[in-house]
Amino acid sequence: MKNKIQNYCNRSLLIILAGILLLSCGSSKTNTGKNGKGAIPIIFETDMGNDVDDAIALDMIYKYLDQGMIDLLGISTNKDNPYSIPFLQIMNKWYGYPAIPLGKVKNGINSTADAKDYAQAVYDYQLNGQYAFRKYAGDSAGVMESVAFYRKILSGYDGNNIRIVSVGFSTNLSRLLESGPDAYSSLSGVELVRKKVKSLYVMAGNFNGKLKAGEYNVIKDSLAARNLFDKWPTPINASPFELGITVLYPATSIQNDLNWVDAHPLKVAYEAYLPMPYDRPSWDPTALLDAVEGGSDYFTLSGSGRISVVENGRTQFLADKSGLQRYLLVDSIQSAKIRNRLIELIKTKPLHH
């Protein structure tokens, strides 16, 4: 009897220990946010360092990772700037996701002179006489070129539901479409995208007839943007200029919601970009929000059609029931809901810092 009781106790102890081990494995975080079947596979493409709304969108990505909403497959830069990759490395590690794969554009658009480089400002920021963030930056030399980065990720992904969010220039995605078979895949770029990518979400263009000017991202790289809209084989949602200017992210949130730590990289970036206080349009965050949480609460979609790039970087939308491209619209109620949702995400403290 004594032996039976002992055996029972031993088995019970083993079951308890196994349960603890399983719980501990299940609760441990991964660096890319692979949080189950419901997580949306995302690749983020950014001209980080141009406009500070890219940094706001990046903060949103980490919050989505924390909440298990996305599976971040990688981040690629489309701005040819020596501080873009160090800034991403700093942010990834500071927020607790140091192993996110990175890609960098080669011989791309260098728009550094167009705006205050907040990426460099964060890299150079000092607190009490010491660099606050440089310890988080790694070696940029070993980062993959973006087209190879895309082909590696796409070919290695088991599924056809990747969502690409592109905020900035179209250089990399245009080159991806023109790429041929390589060590990663025997497929052409167009075939690889068609096989692996569900949809593309871009911040690009304007479709308000009253606005005669082109949109910055398209103007700076108009040939690549034209090629992208002409040849991309899966659905595209465009978040246009006229939408982003209706959703102003408030400086008061940056000042009040990010002061829980002595040096917050998003706060440093925002305050370095323009003289404070200023409210910044949310061009890039709306494209990301659409990719992850899009719906009628936040956006109204145009009908199906085709987007074309014409002279001076202007964009046109032609309605076509067979078209795969649409653009986003918002009314005042939706704009307020978007603003509140962005604030809700940004003010949430990261889980893994």
N, C-alpha and C positions, 0 to 999 in steps of 0.2 A: 504493500500500500504506500509505504514511504517513497519507494522508487517511482511509482506512478505519479504521485504528487509532484515529486522533483522534476520528472520529465514534462509534466504539464506546465510547471512554472518556467522551465527552460524554453519550451515552445512559445509560451506567452511572451517571454522576454524577447525572443527573437522576432516575433511578430511586431511588437512595439518598436524595437530598434529599426526594423525594416520600414515601418510606417514613418518614423522620424526621418530616416534617410530619404525616403521618397518626397516627403514634404519639403525637406531642405533643398533637394534637387529642383523641385518644382518651383520653389520661391526664388531661386537664385536668378539674377537678371542676366541676360545676354547682351552683348555690346551692340547688336543690330536690331534688337527689339523683336525677336521672333517669338511672338506671344500667342501662338495658337492659330487655328484655322480662320478665325474672324479677322486677323490682322491683314491690312491691305498692303501688298508689296509695292513699294515706292522707290523710285530713283529721283533724286532732286538735282536739278541743273540750275546753276546760279552765277550771276555776275557779281559775286560777293566783293564788296568794297565800293560799288558805284553809289547805290542809294541805300539808306539805312533800313528801308523796309525789307530788304533781303535778310538782315540780321533778325528782324522781328519774326519773319517766316521761319528762320532757322530755330529760334526759340520754340516756336509752335511745334516743330518737328520733334524736339526732345520731349515736349509734354505729351505728344501723341504716342511716342515710344513708351514713356512712363505709364501711360494708361492702356497700353497693349492694343492701340487702335491701328498701328501700322507696323510693317516689317520693312525697315529701311535697308535697301540693298546697296546703296552707295550714294555719294554726293560728287558731282562733277562741276568744275568751274568753267565758265565760258568767258571770263574776263582775264586777259593776259597781264597779270599784275603779280609781282613777287610776294605781296602780302596776302593774297587771297587764300592760298593753301595754309600758311601759318595761322591765319585767323580761324579757318575751319578746324585745324588741329587743336587750337586753344579751346574753341567752343566745345568740340567733341569731348575732350578730356575733362574740361571744367564741369560739364553737365553729366559726366559719368559714362560716356560711350566712346572710349578711345579707339576701338577697333573698327569703326565704320570705314569701309573702303572709300578711297578718294581717287578722283581722276582730275587731270588738269589739261586745259586747252594748250595746244602748241601753235605758235604763230597766229594767235587769235587777235581779237580787237583789244587794243590797249586804250582804255578810256580814262586813265588815271587822272588826267588833267581836267576832266569834266566836273569833278566834285571833290570835296574834302574826303581824303582816304581814311575813313574811320577804321578800316582794318589795320592800317599802320598805326593809327592812334592807340588802338588797343594793344598792339604788339609793344609799343614804346611806353605805355602807361606805367608810371611809378607811384608807389605808395610807401611813404616813410623812407624815401631814398632807395627803394628796391623795385626792380621790375616785377609787377604784380602777376603777369601772365606768361612771360616768355618761357617759364619752366614747363608749360603745357605744350609748347610748340615742338614739333619734331623735325626731321630732315625732309625737306621738300624734294630733294633730288631724286628720291626713289619712288615718287608718286607716278602712277601710270598715265600715259597720254590718254586723252578722253575717248577717242574712237576705239582703241584697244580695250580700254576699261569697259565700255558699253558692250563690245562684242564678247568679252569674257563673261560678264554678268548675264547677258541675255542667253548666250549659248548654254551656260551652266544651270539656268533656272528651269525647274521642272514644273511647267505650267504655261498658261497663255494669258495671265491676268495682271501683268505688271502695269502700273500707272506711272508715267513719267510726268513730272512737274517741272516745266522749263520757265524760269524767270530770268530774263536777260537776252543774250544774243543767241542766234540760231546756228552758230558756227558748227558746233559739235554734232548736232542732230542732222544737219545738212550733210556733213561729211560722213556720218554713219550711213545715211541712205546711199551714198555713192561708194561705200566700201565694198570690197570683194571678199571672196573666201580667204581664210587665213588659218592659223594654227588652232583657233578656237572653234571655227565653224566653216563648213563647206557652203553655207548659204550666202547669198548677197545681202547687203545691208537692208534693202527693202524686204526681202523674204524673211530675214531674221526678225525684223520689227513686226511684220505681219503675223509671224508664228508665236511671238512671245509677249507682245505689248497689247493690252486691252484698249488703252486710250491715252491721249496726250493732253495735258492741261498747260496752257501757255499764258503768260502775261504779255500781250502784244496787240498792237493795232488800236484804232479807234473807228467806231462805226456810227458816230453821231454826225448826221449830215451838216450840222452847224459848225463842226470842227474841220477846217480845211487842211490843217497841218498834219504831217505824219507823226507817228509815235516813236519815241526815242529808240527803243530796242530794235525796231524795224529799220529806222533811218541809219543807224550805225552799222548794220550788217544786212542791208536790204537784199543782196543777191542770195545770201543763205536763207533769209526769211522767205523769199519767193520760192526757192527750191523746196523748202520745208512744206509750205502750204500746197504746192503743186504735186508733190510726190508722196507725202506721208500716207501710208496705207490704212491707218486705223482712225477712229473718231478723234476729233480735236475739239476741245472747249477753249475758247479764248476769253480771258478776262481783260477787257480793254481799258484804255486810258480814262475814258469818261466814267467808268465805274469806280476805279480806285480813288478818284478825287472826291467822291461823295462819302467815303469812309475814312474819316480822319482819326488816326490813333492819337490819343491825348498825351501831351507832355506830363500832365499831372500823374498819370499812371506810371510813367518812367520814374518820376521823382519820388512817388510815395510807395509804389508797390515793389520796387527793386532795392530798397535801402536796408534790407535785412542782413546784408553782408557788406563788409567794408569796400570791396571792389567787385562789382558785378560787370562782366564784360559787355552785356547788352546796354547797360546804363552808360558805361564809359563810351561805347560806340555812338549811342544816340546823342549824348551831350557834346561829343566831338564833331558831329556832322554839321550842325548849324547852331547859331547862338540860341540858347534856351531863353524862354520856353517857346516851343513851336509844336504844332500838331501836324503829323505827317500823313499824307495820303497812303492808303493801304493797297497799292497795286499788286505786289507779290503775295502778300498774305491771303488775298481773296482767291487767287489761283490755287493755292494750297488748300484753302478751306473747301473749295469746290471739289477738289480731288478726294478729300477725306470725308467730308460731311455734307457735300452738296445736296441740295433739295430745295423745294419751293419756299421753305421758311426763309432761306437766305437769298436765293437767286431765281430769276425767271430766264428760261432759255429761249433764244431766238428759234425760228424754224430751221430746218436743215438747209444747208447750202454750201457754198464754196467761197473761201477767202482768197483774195488775190492781192499781190503787192504791185502797185503801179508807180508812176513817177514820184520822185521826192520822198520815197518811203511811205507814201500813203497806202492805206488798205481799203479794199472794197469787199462788200459781202453781196453775193448774188444768190438769191433763193433758188434752191434746187432740191426737190424731194429725194433725189438719189444721193445728194451730197452728204458727206460725213462730218462736216464742220459746222459749228454753231458758236455763238458768242453769248456772254452773260449780260443780263440787265438787272437793275434793282430799282425798287421804289423807295420812298423815304422810310417806310416801316422795315423793309428788309435791310436797308442800310444801317438802321439803328440796331437791329438784331445782330448783324455782322460785327459791328463795333463792340457791342457788349460781349459777344463770344470771344473776340480777340483779346479783350481785356481780361476776361475770365481765364483764358489759357496763359497769358503772359504773367499774370499775378500769382499763378500757382507755383509754389516752390518746387524745384526739381527734386526728384526722389533720391538721386544718386550723387549729388554734389558732395 
